[in-house]
């Protein structure tokens, strides 16, 4: 099966604004800012794929290239097999692009009137436009608000209308730039539920979204790419990413009222161990780092021989935040 979205060695450089000093002293020197550097990825049909990264990482630039809004400097990108540079019209027929700041709606028209206008722009007949507008309004649960003026919409309602507009052409692929930014929790959760339901529709749908919300990416996406300073630093499922940040494994050991002899023995067996607030008045808790399960089993056995009452031994899974911090802290 060919990828729904594919990027191969994408690079994007923008001209850098010159200072007055540079204009005078080096008028012909070309300065550039690299927004993307050799980015490659493939998203399969039916997948929800997340791009996460700090501000300025290149997430929005990548989405703009995939949606044909800007052209790459080098490399190639394909949507449903169509080259975004050579087959822009074919690409546009297959995608919907949703951005967080909507300036293209007409504020004194209703939501329904706005959608009807954009449906006609997409070459739908009046009859087809009427039917399609009713369909997408129902999809984003806006039947009660569709006939209100756009200027009276809340941020969440405007965002839903942007999703509805993206679906007017029965898009195979939807590209979101921060889908829940500035939304209240109920509206944000409704958008997430819609995204999950969207990819289950027939024919197969695909979603790629950029976000700063690591919890959102872990909850929604099958795979996550961490983008930093224009490069993809890591890509995989949340579980795969969590398994890449350290060669050691962490366990929490809970010991019931350990005496000094037990604590000294633990320190000998695991010199890097440290106490943690996960304990209680009856039990002390320690985090130990080991290479594998066999090593922690050996530590537990030796502690029992030293007279310890081991109440619990549980593996500690690193959070996606730890992965993100580790990956983005590395130099380019």
Secondary structure, 3 states (H helix, E strand, C coil): CCCCEEEEEEEEEEECCCCHHHHHHCCCCCCEEEEEEEEEEEECCCCEEEEECCCCCCHHHHHHHHCCCCCCCEEEEEECCEECCCCHHHHHHHEEEECCCCCCCCCCCEHHHHHHHHHHHCCCCHHHHHHHHHHHHHHCCCCCCCCCEHHHCCHHHHHHHHHHHHCCCCCCEEEEECCCCCCCHHHHHHHHHHHHHHCCCCCCCEEEEEECCHHHHHHHCCEEEEEECCEEEEEECHHHHHCCCCCCEEEEEEEECCCHHHHHHHHHHCCCCEEECCCCCCEEEEEEEECCHHHHHHHHHHHHHCCCCEEEEEEECCCHHHHHHHHHHCCC
